[in-house]
Amino acid sequence: MTVRTDSGDLAAKGLEPPAEPAAGAPADFDQAVIPPPKPDGETSSLISSVLEATPDIVAVFELPSGAARYINRAGIRRLSPDRVPDLRRLGLSSIIGPASQDQVRGEVLPRVQVLGNWSGVVHLRDTSGAEFRLFATFLSERVLARRNLVFLHAMVPVEHINAESSIAEHELLRAILETLPDCVYFKDLSSRFIRISRAMARKFHIGDPSDAIGKTDFDFFADDHAIPAFNDEQQIIATGKPILDIEEKEVFEDGRIEWVHTCKFPFRDLQGKLIGTFGISRDITAKKKDDEERRQMEVRLQLAQKLESVGRLAAGVAHEINTPTQFVSDNARFLSTSFSELTQVLDAYHGLLQRLKSDPTYADQVAEIERVEAEVDLDYLTAEIPKTLDQSIDGLGRIGRIVGSLKEFSHPNGEGRQAANLNRAIETAVAVSRHEWKYVAEVTTELDPKLPLVPCVLDEFSQAVLNLIINAAHAIADRIKDSPETKGRITLRTRTEGEWVTVEVEDTGTGMSPEVRAHMFEPFFTTKPLGKGTGQGLAIVHSVIVKGHGGQVDCRTEPGRGSTFILRLPLIAPADTSDASGGNGRHP
């Protein structure tokens, strides 16, 4: 059967239209001319009604942009099931599933442009990323007699017309992705999202899961997570093997940190061809936090037990040292006082000697006395012995102060908060830690003499300050190791700021890089060599000040210049100091 557009076109080409058949004569369909419908309102309405009533997808797209010019009701319902229809989001490239993208670009569209039509099974996808197989027919502008347009008609393949399970599986997948609390995602071979679950959209802070389509982990996560995640997916694509039961630390661009338990799998089409990856992850941040807090509690308990044992030992040793030190100090003071009196006697003897020199009778005795004086260097002894005794008394006094500080530091101060003198606690911590810093740094204190008493658990606060002093000494030692003749400086300050008391521990050590600073309060994180650091020092400081006292911890640091740790304690103890949010407690 030959179909022509209209008689006007034939006349334009110099051809006469065939005569109308006589009434009652049989129709010659091979030679019949079927006139096109007249462009009246009734015909347009009829065509529109048919297109809108058909259960198949009917759509018209512009070429080469692929923008949608028209999609019928069934197409909108199938391609945009979860949102208000928007033709701008339903371009030809966006509705073709990843499994058919190469086929449509490399085979279908070129064939349509050359031959005018193509028919076959393709994968389409909706705005949420769900894919489905349909039998599609593409017609080009040659058939439509319109320029730069392509017509699409798609329906369920013949082998699936009666397979209701196909739709059931599609709806089941949708239900899972919409309601499952775990995060589920599908990605193409370039690690771009082709579909994510509603839970994952909430994690990404986007309203619609389809907004993630075409994006990658680098659009949502910091490189700390995005790079290893990309490497994992490319490994799966290269090997075809899944990665199961791994814990991942997800670092977001806004600074959020979450922990997830993840399984990642190869994503294959119905023919077994690898077309991407998919995975499922469960948020274990709360569990991780509980485990970390339990581990910190165990470490703190072990540390407390060790400190208690060491404290008892230190108190005993201090007592044993204090007793002999006390009587040695008393003896030294007695010698100092007595030598001063003995000097008076020596001065009298010396005066007598000078008078005997004028009497020849005692010339031999005078000469012998002067010989003995010269031999023992009496002038030097009388000048240096008092200085030696004074230095001994000063050293013994220092021993007494250290012993006192050690006894005070090791003595438990009871349960709960008590109004405490932080300046005194800082001075005690400086004295106790002297062996850590005396060879590498000078320590200065700028303590506010009007600092009020602060409600705190003094033992814990003293431990936090001691940790910061030792940490500062180690940082300075690392910096001056190539020039041991120089020393760094550690400065401790206190001041009142409104309803807070601020304690600063500043050092001129190595400082910290941004990467180290981001992890400095994490338990067991350390940059020190194996066996030298436990990674608990700063973690304990954070736990004591923030969680134990409702305070705040901050740090200013510059690589190569040093660090300043700022502790803030409230003058009014909060009723509840639990840190349910797991934040870092930094000052706003």
C-alpha positions as CSV (number, residue, x, y, z in Angstrom):
1,M,0.0,0.0,0.0
2,T,1.4,3.4,-1.0
3,V,0.6,6.2,1.4
4,R,1.0,9.8,0.1
5,T,0.8,13.0,2.1
6,D,-1.8,14.9,-0.1
7,S,-2.7,15.7,-3.7
8,G,-1.1,19.1,-3.4
9,D,2.3,17.5,-2.9
10,L,1.7,15.4,-6.0
11,A,0.7,18.3,-8.2
12,A,3.8,20.2,-7.1
13,K,5.9,17.3,-8.4
14,G,4.0,17.4,-11.8
15,L,1.9,14.3,-11.1
16,E,-1.8,14.0,-11.5
17,P,-3.8,12.5,-8.6
18,P,-5.7,9.4,-9.5
19,A,-9.4,9.8,-10.3
20,E,-12.0,9.0,-7.6
21,P,-13.4,5.4,-8.0
22,A,-16.8,5.2,-9.4
23,A,-19.6,4.5,-7.0
24,G,-19.9,0.8,-6.2
25,A,-16.5,0.0,-7.8
26,P,-14.0,-2.0,-5.8
27,A,-11.4,0.2,-4.0
28,D,-7.8,0.0,-5.3
29,F,-6.0,0.3,-2.0
30,D,-2.6,0.1,-3.6
31,Q,-3.4,3.3,-5.5
32,A,-5.5,5.0,-2.8
33,V,-4.6,8.3,-1.5
34,I,-5.4,8.6,2.3
35,P,-6.0,12.3,3.0
36,P,-4.4,13.6,6.3
37,P,-6.8,14.7,9.0
38,K,-7.9,18.2,8.7
39,P,-6.2,20.4,11.3
40,D,-9.5,21.3,12.9
41,G,-10.1,21.5,16.7
42,E,-12.1,18.3,16.7
43,T,-9.4,16.2,15.1
44,S,-6.7,17.6,17.4
45,S,-8.8,16.9,20.4
46,L,-9.4,13.3,19.2
47,I,-5.7,12.7,18.6
48,S,-4.9,14.2,22.1
49,S,-7.5,12.0,23.7
50,V,-6.1,8.9,22.1
51,L,-2.5,9.7,23.1
52,E,-3.5,10.5,26.7
53,A,-5.6,7.4,27.0
54,T,-3.1,4.9,25.7
55,P,-1.3,2.9,28.5
56,D,2.0,3.0,26.5
57,I,4.6,5.7,26.7
58,V,4.4,8.2,23.9
59,A,6.9,11.1,23.8
60,V,8.5,13.6,21.3
61,F,12.0,14.9,21.8
62,E,14.1,17.6,20.1
63,L,17.4,16.7,18.5
64,P,20.2,17.1,19.2
65,S,19.5,18.5,22.6
66,G,17.1,15.6,23.6
67,A,14.7,18.1,25.3
68,A,11.2,16.7,25.8
69,R,8.5,18.5,23.7
70,Y,5.6,16.2,24.7
71,I,5.1,13.2,27.0
72,N,1.7,11.6,27.4
73,R,-0.1,10.9,30.7
74,A,1.1,7.2,30.9
75,G,4.7,8.4,30.2
76,I,4.6,11.0,32.9
77,R,3.1,8.5,35.4
78,R,5.8,5.9,34.6
79,L,8.8,8.2,34.2
80,S,8.1,10.7,37.0
81,P,6.1,8.7,39.6
82,D,7.1,10.5,42.8
83,R,7.2,14.2,41.9
84,V,5.3,17.0,40.0
85,P,5.9,16.4,36.3
86,D,8.7,18.6,34.8
87,L,9.6,18.1,31.2
88,R,13.0,19.7,31.8
89,R,13.9,16.8,34.0
90,L,12.7,14.2,31.4
91,G,15.0,14.7,28.5
92,L,15.9,11.8,26.3
93,S,19.3,11.2,27.9
94,S,17.8,11.2,31.4
95,I,15.1,8.6,30.7
96,I,17.5,6.1,29.0
97,G,18.8,3.6,31.6
98,P,22.6,3.1,32.0
99,A,22.3,-0.4,30.5
100,S,21.0,1.2,27.2
101,Q,22.9,4.5,27.1
102,D,25.7,3.1,24.8
103,Q,23.1,1.3,22.6
104,V,21.0,4.4,22.1
105,R,23.9,6.7,21.4
106,G,25.8,4.3,19.2
107,E,23.1,2.4,17.4
108,V,19.5,3.6,17.9
109,L,19.8,7.3,17.1
110,P,22.3,6.9,14.2
111,R,19.9,4.3,12.6
112,V,16.9,6.5,13.2
113,Q,18.6,9.5,11.5
114,V,19.7,7.4,8.5
115,L,16.8,4.9,8.1
116,G,14.0,6.8,9.8
117,N,13.1,4.2,12.5
118,W,14.3,1.6,15.0
119,S,12.5,-0.9,17.1
120,G,13.7,-3.1,20.0
121,V,14.0,-3.6,23.7
122,V,15.6,-0.7,25.7
123,H,16.0,0.1,29.4
124,L,14.3,3.3,30.5
125,R,14.5,4.8,34.0
126,D,12.4,7.1,36.1
127,T,13.3,10.2,38.0
128,S,14.1,8.1,41.1
129,G,16.6,6.0,39.1
130,A,14.5,2.8,38.8
131,E,15.0,0.9,35.5
132,F,12.6,-1.1,33.5
133,R,12.7,-2.9,30.1
134,L,10.3,-1.8,27.4
135,F,9.8,-2.5,23.7
136,A,10.3,0.8,22.0
137,T,9.9,2.3,18.6
138,F,11.8,5.4,17.5
139,L,10.7,7.4,14.5
140,S,12.7,10.3,12.9
141,E,11.7,13.5,11.3
142,R,11.6,11.7,7.9
143,V,8.5,9.9,9.1
144,L,7.0,12.8,11.1
145,A,7.8,15.3,8.3
146,R,9.1,17.6,11.0
147,R,12.7,18.7,11.5
148,N,14.9,17.9,14.4
149,L,12.3,15.7,16.2
150,V,12.3,12.1,17.3
151,F,9.1,10.2,18.3
152,L,9.2,7.4,21.0
153,H,6.6,4.8,21.5
154,A,7.4,2.3,24.3
155,M,5.4,-0.6,25.8
156,V,6.0,-3.7,27.9
157,P,7.9,-6.4,25.9
158,V,5.7,-9.2,24.6
159,E,7.4,-11.8,26.9
160,H,6.5,-9.7,29.9
161,I,2.9,-8.6,29.0
162,N,1.4,-11.2,31.3
163,A,4.3,-11.2,33.8
164,E,2.8,-9.3,36.7
165,S,5.7,-10.3,38.8
166,S,7.8,-7.7,36.8
167,I,5.7,-4.8,38.2
168,A,5.6,-6.4,41.6
169,E,9.4,-6.6,41.8
170,H,9.6,-3.0,40.7
171,E,7.2,-1.9,43.4
172,L,8.9,-4.0,45.9
173,L,12.2,-2.4,45.1
174,R,10.6,1.0,45.4
175,A,9.1,0.1,48.8
176,I,12.5,-1.1,50.1
177,L,14.3,2.0,48.9
178,E,11.7,4.4,50.3
179,T,11.4,2.8,53.7
180,L,14.6,0.9,54.6
181,P,16.5,2.8,57.3
182,D,19.8,1.6,55.9
183,C,21.4,3.5,53.0
184,V,21.3,1.7,49.6
185,Y,22.9,3.0,46.5
186,F,23.6,2.0,42.9
187,K,26.4,3.4,40.8
188,D,27.6,3.2,37.2
189,L,31.1,2.2,36.0
190,S,32.3,5.7,36.7
191,S,31.1,5.6,40.3
192,R,28.2,8.0,39.6
193,F,25.0,7.5,41.5
194,I,22.2,6.1,39.4
195,R,19.8,5.5,42.3
196,I,19.9,6.0,46.1
197,S,17.5,5.2,48.9
198,R,15.4,7.8,50.8
199,A,17.6,7.2,53.9
200,M,20.7,8.1,51.9
201,A,19.0,11.2,50.5
202,R,18.4,12.3,54.1
203,K,22.0,11.7,55.0
204,F,23.0,13.9,52.0
205,H,20.6,16.6,53.1
206,I,18.8,16.5,49.7
207,G,15.0,16.5,49.4
208,D,14.7,14.1,46.5
209,P,16.8,10.9,45.9
210,S,16.8,11.7,42.2
211,D,18.9,14.8,42.9
212,A,21.9,12.5,43.5
213,I,21.7,10.9,40.0
214,G,24.9,11.6,38.0
215,K,26.8,12.9,41.1
216,T,29.6,11.1,42.9
217,D,30.9,10.8,46.5
218,F,33.1,13.8,45.9
219,D,29.9,15.9,45.7
220,F,28.9,15.0,49.2
221,F,32.0,13.7,51.2
222,A,35.4,15.1,52.0
223,D,38.3,13.5,50.2
224,D,39.1,11.5,53.4
225,H,36.2,9.2,52.5
226,A,35.5,9.9,48.9
227,I,38.9,8.7,47.6
228,P,39.0,5.3,49.4
229,A,35.3,4.7,48.5
230,F,36.1,5.4,44.8
231,N,39.1,3.0,45.0
232,D,36.9,0.3,46.5
233,E,34.4,0.6,43.7
234,Q,37.0,0.5,41.0
235,Q,38.5,-2.6,42.6
236,I,35.1,-4.3,42.5
237,I,34.7,-3.3,38.9
238,A,38.2,-4.7,38.1
239,T,37.8,-7.9,40.0
240,G,34.1,-8.6,40.0
241,K,34.4,-9.5,43.7
242,P,32.4,-7.9,46.5
243,I,33.8,-6.1,49.6
244,L,32.0,-7.3,52.7
245,D,31.6,-6.2,56.3
246,I,33.9,-3.2,56.5
247,E,33.7,-0.2,58.8
248,E,34.0,3.2,57.1
249,K,34.5,6.6,58.6
250,E,32.4,9.0,56.5
251,V,33.6,12.6,56.6
252,F,31.2,15.1,55.0
253,E,32.1,18.4,53.5
254,D,30.3,20.2,56.3
255,G,32.6,18.5,58.9
256,R,30.1,15.8,60.1
257,I,31.6,12.4,60.9
258,E,29.6,9.2,60.8
259,W,30.6,5.6,61.0
260,V,28.9,2.9,58.9
261,H,29.1,-0.8,58.4
262,T,29.1,-1.4,54.7
263,C,28.9,-4.2,52.1
264,K,29.7,-3.4,48.4
265,F,28.8,-5.6,45.4
266,P,29.2,-5.7,41.6
267,F,26.1,-4.6,39.8
268,R,25.2,-6.7,36.7
269,D,22.4,-6.6,34.2
270,L,20.1,-9.5,33.2
271,Q,22.8,-10.8,30.8
272,G,25.4,-10.8,33.5
273,K,27.3,-7.8,32.1
274,L,29.0,-5.7,34.8
275,I,27.4,-2.3,34.6
276,G,28.4,-0.8,38.0
277,T,28.4,-1.3,41.7
278,F,25.8,-1.2,44.5
279,G,26.0,-1.3,48.3
280,I,24.2,-1.1,51.5
281,S,25.5,0.6,54.7
282,R,24.2,0.8,58.2
283,D,24.8,3.7,60.5
284,I,26.8,2.6,63.5
285,T,27.8,6.0,64.8
286,A,25.9,5.6,68.1
287,K,27.4,2.1,68.6
288,K,30.8,3.4,67.8
289,K,30.5,6.2,70.2
290,D,29.2,3.8,72.9
291,D,32.1,1.5,72.3
292,E,34.6,4.4,72.3
293,E,33.1,5.8,75.6
294,R,33.3,2.3,77.1
295,R,36.8,1.9,76.0
296,Q,37.7,5.3,77.3
297,M,36.0,4.5,80.6
298,E,38.1,1.3,80.8
299,V,41.3,3.2,80.0
300,R,40.4,5.8,82.6
301,L,39.6,3.2,85.1
302,Q,42.9,1.4,84.4
303,L,44.7,4.8,84.6
304,A,42.9,5.6,87.9
305,Q,43.9,2.3,89.3
306,K,47.5,2.8,88.2
307,L,47.5,6.3,89.5
308,E,46.1,5.1,92.8
309,S,48.8,2.5,93.1
310,V,51.5,5.0,92.0
311,G,50.0,7.5,94.4
312,R,50.2,5.2,97.3
313,L,53.8,4.3,96.4
314,A,54.6,8.0,95.8
315,A,53.1,9.0,99.1
316,G,55.1,6.3,100.9
317,V,58.3,7.3,99.1
318,A,57.6,10.9,99.8
319,H,57.2,10.2,103.4
320,E,60.4,8.2,103.5
321,I,62.3,11.0,101.7
322,N,60.7,13.7,103.8
323,T,62.0,12.3,107.1
324,P,65.7,12.3,106.4
325,T,65.4,15.4,104.3
326,Q,63.9,17.2,107.3
327,F,66.7,16.4,109.7
328,V,69.4,17.0,107.0
329,S,67.8,20.4,106.5
330,D,67.8,21.1,110.3
331,N,71.5,20.0,110.5
332,A,72.4,22.3,107.6
333,R,70.7,25.2,109.2
334,F,72.5,24.4,112.5
335,L,75.8,24.3,110.7
336,S,75.1,27.6,108.9
337,T,74.3,29.3,112.2
338,S,77.1,27.6,114.1
339,F,79.7,28.5,111.4
340,S,78.7,32.1,111.7
341,E,79.4,32.0,115.4
342,L,82.6,30.1,114.8
343,T,83.7,32.8,112.4
344,Q,83.5,35.3,115.3
345,V,86.0,33.1,117.3
346,L,88.3,32.8,114.3
347,D,88.3,36.6,113.9
348,A,89.3,36.9,117.6
349,Y,92.1,34.3,117.2
350,H,93.3,36.2,114.1
351,G,93.4,39.5,116.0
352,L,95.5,37.8,118.8
353,L,97.8,36.4,116.1
354,Q,98.4,39.9,114.7
355,R,99.5,41.1,118.2
356,L,101.8,38.1,118.7
357,K,103.7,38.9,115.5
358,S,105.3,41.9,117.3
359,D,106.7,39.7,120.1
360,P,109.9,37.8,119.0
361,T,109.2,35.2,121.7
362,Y,106.4,33.7,119.6
363,A,107.9,34.0,116.2
364,D,108.1,30.3,115.6
365,Q,104.5,29.7,116.8
366,V,103.2,32.5,114.6
367,A,105.1,31.2,111.6
368,E,103.6,27.7,112.1
369,I,100.0,29.1,112.4
370,E,100.5,31.1,109.2
371,R,101.8,28.0,107.4
372,V,98.7,26.0,108.5
373,E,96.4,28.9,107.4
374,A,98.0,29.0,104.0
375,E,98.0,25.2,103.6
376,V,94.2,24.9,104.3
377,D,93.4,28.3,102.6
378,L,91.5,29.5,105.6
379,D,90.3,32.7,103.8
380,Y,88.7,30.6,101.1
381,L,87.0,28.3,103.6
382,T,85.6,31.1,105.6
383,A,84.2,32.7,102.5
384,E,82.8,29.6,100.7
385,I,81.5,27.4,103.6
386,P,78.6,29.8,104.4
387,K,77.6,29.9,100.6
388,T,77.8,26.1,100.5
389,L,75.6,25.8,103.5
390,D,73.1,28.3,102.1
391,Q,72.9,26.4,98.8
392,S,72.4,23.2,100.6
393,I,69.6,24.7,102.6
394,D,68.0,26.0,99.4
395,G,68.3,22.6,97.7
396,L,66.9,20.8,100.7
397,G,64.0,23.3,100.7
398,R,63.4,22.5,97.0
399,I,63.4,18.8,97.8
400,G,60.8,19.5,100.6
401,R,58.6,21.4,98.2
402,I,58.8,18.7,95.6
403,V,58.0,16.1,98.2
404,G,55.1,18.2,99.4
405,S,53.8,18.6,95.8
406,L,54.1,14.9,95.2
407,K,52.2,14.1,98.4
408,E,49.5,16.7,97.5
409,F,49.2,15.4,93.9
410,S,49.0,11.8,94.9
411,H,46.6,12.4,97.8
412,P,42.9,11.8,96.7
413,N,40.7,14.8,97.2
414,G,37.4,12.9,97.7
415,E,34.4,12.3,95.4
416,G,32.7,15.0,93.4
417,R,33.4,18.7,92.8
418,Q,34.8,20.9,95.4
419,A,35.8,24.6,95.2
420,A,39.5,24.4,94.3
421,N,42.5,26.7,93.9
422,L,43.5,26.1,90.3
423,N,46.6,28.3,90.6
424,R,47.9,26.0,93.3
425,A,47.0,22.9,91.3
426,I,49.0,24.3,88.3
427,E,52.0,25.1,90.4
428,T,51.9,21.6,91.8
429,A,51.7,20.0,88.4
430,V,54.7,22.1,87.2
431,A,56.7,21.0,90.2
432,V,55.8,17.3,89.8
433,S,56.6,17.3,86.0
434,R,59.9,19.1,86.4
435,H,61.9,16.0,85.3
436,E,60.0,16.1,81.9
437,W,60.8,19.7,81.0
438,K,63.9,20.9,82.9
439,Y,66.3,19.9,80.2
440,V,64.3,21.2,77.2
441,A,62.3,24.2,78.3
442,E,61.9,27.1,80.7
443,V,58.5,27.2,82.4
444,T,56.9,30.5,83.3
445,T,53.5,31.0,85.0
446,E,51.2,34.0,84.5
447,L,48.6,33.2,87.1
448,D,45.8,35.6,88.0
449,P,46.2,36.2,91.8
450,K,42.5,37.1,92.0
451,L,41.4,33.9,90.4
452,P,38.3,32.7,92.2
453,L,37.9,29.1,93.5
454,V,36.5,26.9,90.8
455,P,34.1,23.9,91.4
456,C,35.9,20.9,90.0
457,V,37.3,17.4,90.7
458,L,40.8,18.6,91.5
459,D,42.6,15.3,90.9
460,E,41.2,15.1,87.4
461,F,42.0,18.7,86.6
462,S,45.5,18.3,87.9
463,Q,45.9,15.2,85.6
464,A,44.7,17.2,82.6
465,V,47.2,20.0,83.2
466,L,50.0,17.5,83.9
467,N,49.2,15.8,80.5
468,L,49.4,19.2,78.7
469,I,52.7,20.1,80.3
470,I,54.2,16.7,79.4
471,N,52.8,17.0,75.9
472,A,54.3,20.4,75.5
473,A,57.7,19.2,76.8
474,H,57.7,16.4,74.3
475,A,56.8,18.7,71.4
476,I,59.6,21.1,72.3
477,A,62.1,18.2,72.6
478,D,61.2,17.1,69.1
479,R,61.8,20.6,67.8
480,I,65.2,21.2,69.5
481,K,66.6,17.7,69.0
482,D,69.0,19.0,66.4
483,S,70.1,21.9,68.6
484,P,70.1,20.6,72.2
485,E,72.0,23.7,73.5
486,T,68.7,25.7,73.0
487,K,65.6,25.5,75.1
488,G,61.9,26.1,74.4
489,R,59.4,27.8,76.6
490,I,56.2,26.6,78.3
491,T,53.8,29.3,79.6
492,L,50.8,28.6,81.8
493,R,48.2,31.3,82.3
494,T,45.0,31.7,84.2
495,R,42.3,34.4,84.0
496,T,38.6,35.0,84.5
497,E,36.3,35.6,81.5
498,G,32.8,36.3,82.6
499,E,31.3,33.1,84.0
500,W,34.3,31.1,82.9
501,V,37.8,30.5,84.1
502,T,40.4,30.1,81.3
503,V,43.6,28.1,81.6
504,E,46.1,28.3,78.8
505,V,49.2,26.0,78.3
506,E,51.4,27.5,75.5
507,D,54.5,25.9,74.1
508,T,57.1,26.7,71.4
509,G,57.2,23.1,70.1
510,T,56.6,21.6,66.7
511,G,52.9,22.5,66.4
512,M,50.4,20.4,64.5
513,S,49.3,20.0,60.9
514,P,45.6,20.4,60.1
515,E,45.4,16.6,59.6
516,V,46.8,15.9,63.1
517,R,44.7,18.6,64.7
518,A,41.5,17.0,63.3
519,H,42.3,13.8,65.2
520,M,44.1,15.1,68.3
521,F,41.4,14.3,70.8
522,E,40.6,10.8,69.5
523,P,41.6,8.0,71.9
524,F,44.7,6.0,70.9
525,F,45.7,8.6,68.2
526,T,49.3,9.4,68.5
527,T,52.2,10.7,66.3
528,K,54.8,9.4,68.7
529,P,56.9,6.3,68.0
530,L,55.7,3.0,69.2
531,G,56.3,2.5,72.9
532,K,56.6,6.3,73.6
533,G,53.0,7.4,73.4
534,T,49.6,5.8,74.2
535,G,47.4,8.3,72.5
536,Q,45.5,8.9,75.7
537,G,46.9,12.2,77.0
538,L,44.8,14.6,75.0
539,A,41.8,12.3,74.9
540,I,41.8,12.3,78.7
541,V,42.1,16.1,78.7
542,H,39.1,16.4,76.5
543,S,37.1,13.8,78.5
544,V,37.9,15.4,81.9
545,I,37.2,19.0,80.8
546,V,34.3,18.6,78.4
547,K,32.5,15.5,79.6
548,G,33.5,15.6,83.3
549,H,33.1,19.3,84.0
550,G,30.9,20.7,81.2
551,G,33.8,22.8,80.1
552,Q,35.4,23.6,76.7
553,V,38.7,22.7,75.0
554,D,40.2,24.5,72.1
555,C,43.7,24.6,70.5
556,R,45.6,27.2,68.5
557,T,48.5,25.7,66.6
558,E,50.9,26.4,63.8
559,P,53.3,23.9,62.4
560,G,56.8,24.8,63.4
561,R,55.7,27.6,65.8
562,G,54.0,25.7,68.7
563,S,50.6,25.2,70.2
564,T,48.3,26.8,72.8
565,F,45.7,24.6,74.5
566,I,42.8,26.6,76.1
567,L,40.7,25.0,78.8
568,R,37.6,26.7,80.0
569,L,35.8,25.7,83.2
570,P,32.4,27.1,84.3
571,L,32.4,29.0,87.6
572,I,28.9,27.6,88.2
573,A,29.0,23.8,87.9
574,P,26.4,22.6,85.4
575,A,23.7,20.1,86.6
576,D,24.5,17.6,83.9
577,T,27.9,17.4,82.2
578,S,27.2,14.5,79.9
579,D,28.2,15.1,76.3
580,A,25.4,13.4,74.5
581,S,26.2,15.0,71.2
582,G,29.7,13.8,71.1
583,G,30.9,17.2,70.1
584,N,34.4,18.6,70.8
585,G,33.2,21.1,73.3
586,R,35.0,24.0,71.6
587,H,34.2,27.6,72.4
588,P,31.9,29.2,69.9
